[in-house]
Amino acid sequence: MAGVADAADQTQEMLAGMARSWGLIVALGVISIVIGVLAIGWPGKTIVAVAILFAIWLFVTGIMSVVQSFTQDGDTGMRVLHAIIGILSVIVGFALLRTPFQSVEIMIFVLGIFWVSQGIVTFITAFSSKQGRGWRLFMGGLGVLAGIVVLEYPIDSALTLAVLGGIWLVILGIMQVVAGFQLRSARA
């Protein structure tokens, strides 16, 4: 019983901490709403901004991988592999930063391949379990279909994804704002 009481105390402390930071939750909600509205209003620019962030991420993680290859102890082969992957990431990240439209194309291509691959894996693994098999088969098929659509119609699907992402962010933001004010009320 002591374990249950401890868990209840920890939960109470966590909720009290969240209630104290209700303003942060409301602020994050407002930011989500603003970003969502921007994505809905300007999906093309949103995609380019995400692609630029993707290129920056590749560049930075590449540098970190190269540094890690020199500073980390361990197998020489793994260190060389880290260095090679890091150098390639830096080169690709830099190239994509110079040409943001190519970043969009690559990002869409990677997303399409990922969805097809994940859909195939989900579909195949559905046969290993009887529970939820139908749902997994459906989700696997949907993933493959979504990946094929993204690969076949990359620009149109990217714009649609940006708008859907914007709608999702607006809904999430509204939920965050409501939750923040509910926490404020609960605290008082």
Secondary structure, DSSP 8 states (H G I E B T S, - for coil): -HHHHHHHHHHHHHHHHHHHTHHHHHHHHHHHHHHHHHHHH-HHHHHHHHHHHHHHHHHHHHHHHHHHHHH--S-HHHHHHHHHHHHHHHHHHHHHHH-HHHHHHHHHHHHHHHHHHHHHHHHHHGGG-STTHHHHHHHHHHHHHHHHHHHHSHHHHHHHHHHHHHHHHHHHHHHHHHHHHHHHHHH-
